Structure formats: structure tokens, C-alpha cells
Amino acid sequence: MEIKFSLSDIEAFEKQDRTNLINGLSGYKSAHLIGTKNVSGLNNLAIFSSVVHIGANPPLIGFVHRPATVERHTYENIKETGHFTINHVPIELYQQAHQTSARYPRNESEFDACGFTEFYGEVLSAPYVLESPIKIGLTLEEEILVKSNQTIILIGKVQEIYLAPEFILESGVLNLSAARTLIVQGLETYYKSEKIGTLTYAKPNSTV
Ligand SMILES: Cc1cc2nc3c(=O)[nH]c(=O)nc-3n(C[C@H](O)[C@H](O)[C@H](O)COP(=O)(O)O)c2cc1C
């Protein structure tokens, strides 16, 4: 027999239990490292799982940021410079990637503290993660405040992508299994992916 949680049950949960339950409900997510640098040259690296495809033309990717009610380095740096990088995480580095979620002081680089290497392209001031199999450079395009809870959706326009040729097929499809990119459930449980099949474009009255 299934159990059922009503909204009032959910609201009555301990805060941590509610957070764990609700954070897992939207399913598995890719774990990404977002790299930024402030105008004084201090860099920052933090793990984010709410990264989402917004559109392909123009190429837009967004992510959901917690309310900016306390010091938020990623948010502040993106607002200052308009630049950020989204870096896929190789599964082997999941513990280091998780550690970037700790609240390091502004003048302490998570690159150094968590064992990642900065890499700079020619277009953006924000650092990429050298160890990342798929690195995406973006400029801030739009910021949306979610009125219901003050979270912020930041949308960036893709300016450049770095990846090894074996991680992309001729059709442009990414081979994320080959890139061994990390998956996360909620804020603490990490997974690796397993491909189960590739299908053709679905149309009514034909089988894929
Ligand atoms: C697996 C995981 C996923 C996370 N995803 C997000 C997210 O999507 N949005 C967010 O605002 N914070 C997220 N966080 C929390 C940030 O990593 C954390 O607030 C971090 O300290 C932000 O650092 P900053 O202040 O240096 O930007 C996540 C943490 C973990 C462990």
C-alpha cells in the first residue's frame, strides 16, 4: 500500500526532512560546478544542480539560485561581471565537488580549497574548471525573481563550449556517458549514468 503525504503533512515535517523530500521530488539532476570571479579578481566555485535548458536558439541555460538574503558569492559575482561558467563534473571528483557547497569566506578560493584547477578562455573573465569534461561559458541574459519564495532564476547565453571531440556525436548529440558526468539526487546522493537506448524523433502513427 502506498502512503500519502498531504500538504499539511509536508508542512509538519522537520525542516531537514521536508528539504530532503522535496529536493528529491523533481528527480535526478546533473551536478554542475559554477565558476565566477568578482571585479577584484577573487574567484569562486560552487556546486549547483538546478541547471536547466531554456532554449537552443538563442542558446540559453538557466539555473535556480537561493534567495540572495545572505552573502551569496556566485550570485554577487555574476551580477558584478555578467560572466559565469557551468562545468560538468567527472564522477570521480564528486566528493571535491560536494565540498564546494561549504561556506568558504569570500577571499578563500574553492578551486584551491577543494582541489580544482582554474582555466581561462579568451572571452570571459569567469574561470572554467580544467578537470571538467564539458565546460560552458555564459553571459548573464536575464534574471527572474520568483515571487512565491524569493529564489532567483538566472539565465545565461552560451558564449563558448569546451569539450573533447569524443564527447559529441556527428549529429551534435552529447555523449554524457562517455564524459562520465555526475548526477545527484537532492543535495547529497550522487550517481553515475547508464545509457539504455537512443530513439528516433517520435511521430504519431510510427514506432520509434
Ligand atoms: C548537490 C548540491 C546541489 C546544489 N544546488 C544548488 C542550486 O541549484 N541552487 C542553489 O542556490 N544552491 C545550490 N546548492 C547550494 C550551494 O552549493 C551553496 O549555497 C554554496 O555555498 C553557494 O556558494 P557561493 O555562496 O560561494 O555561491 C547545492 C548544494 C549541493 C550540495
The ligand as an SDF file (V2000), in Angstrom:
LIG
                    3D

 31 33  0  0  0  0  0  0  0  0999 V2000
   24.3070   18.7600   -4.6680 C   0  0  0  0  0  0  0  0  0  0  0  0
   24.0660   20.2200   -4.3850 C   0  0  0  0  0  0  0  0  0  0  0  0
   23.3150   20.9720   -5.2720 C   0  0  0  0  0  0  0  0  0  0  0  0
   23.0710   22.3330   -5.0450 C   0  0  0  0  0  0  0  0  0  0  0  0
   22.3150   23.0280   -5.9380 N   0  0  0  0  0  0  0  0  0  0  0  0
   22.0410   24.3360   -5.6970 C   0  0  0  0  0  0  0  0  0  0  0  0
   21.1980   25.0600   -6.5930 C   0  0  0  0  0  0  0  0  0  0  0  0
   20.7360   24.5620   -7.6080 O   0  0  0  0  0  0  0  0  0  0  0  0
   20.9420   26.3680   -6.2830 N   0  0  0  0  0  0  0  0  0  0  0  0
   21.4710   26.9810   -5.1730 C   0  0  0  0  0  0  0  0  0  0  0  0
   21.2020   28.1760   -4.9510 O   0  0  0  0  0  0  0  0  0  0  0  0
   22.2950   26.3180   -4.3230 N   0  0  0  0  0  0  0  0  0  0  0  0
   22.5770   25.0210   -4.5640 C   0  0  0  0  0  0  0  0  0  0  0  0
   23.3970   24.3270   -3.7110 N   0  0  0  0  0  0  0  0  0  0  0  0
   23.9960   25.0550   -2.5790 C   0  0  0  0  0  0  0  0  0  0  0  0
   25.2540   25.8120   -2.9940 C   0  0  0  0  0  0  0  0  0  0  0  0
   26.2460   24.9220   -3.4870 O   0  0  0  0  0  0  0  0  0  0  0  0
   25.7970   26.5690   -1.7560 C   0  0  0  0  0  0  0  0  0  0  0  0
   24.8210   27.5110   -1.3290 O   0  0  0  0  0  0  0  0  0  0  0  0
   27.1020   27.2620   -1.9990 C   0  0  0  0  0  0  0  0  0  0  0  0
   27.6570   27.5770   -0.7280 O   0  0  0  0  0  0  0  0  0  0  0  0
   26.9700   28.5420   -2.7880 C   0  0  0  0  0  0  0  0  0  0  0  0
   28.2320   29.1250   -2.7430 O   0  0  0  0  0  0  0  0  0  0  0  0
   28.5490   30.6430   -3.0180 P   0  0  0  0  0  0  0  0  0  0  0  0
   27.9770   31.4900   -1.9170 O   0  0  0  0  0  0  0  0  0  0  0  0
   30.0480   30.6180   -2.9990 O   0  0  0  0  0  0  0  0  0  0  0  0
   27.9810   30.9730   -4.3370 O   0  0  0  0  0  0  0  0  0  0  0  0
   23.6310   22.9620   -3.8990 C   0  0  0  0  0  0  0  0  0  0  0  0
   24.3970   22.2110   -2.9970 C   0  0  0  0  0  0  0  0  0  0  0  0
   24.6070   20.8460   -3.2330 C   0  0  0  0  0  0  0  0  0  0  0  0
   25.4370   20.0460   -2.2480 C   0  0  0  0  0  0  0  0  0  0  0  0
  1  2  1  0
  2  3  1  0
  2 30  2  0
  3  4  2  0
  4  5  1  0
  4 28  1  0
  5  6  2  0
  6  7  1  0
  6 13  1  0
  7  8  2  0
  7  9  1  0
  9 10  1  0
 10 11  2  0
 10 12  1  0
 12 13  2  0
 13 14  1  0
 14 15  1  0
 14 28  1  0
 15 16  1  0
 16 17  1  0
 16 18  1  0
 18 19  1  0
 18 20  1  0
 20 21  1  0
 20 22  1  0
 22 23  1  0
 23 24  1  0
 24 25  2  0
 24 26  1  0
 24 27  1  0
 28 29  2  0
 29 30  1  0
 30 31  1  0
M  END
$$$$
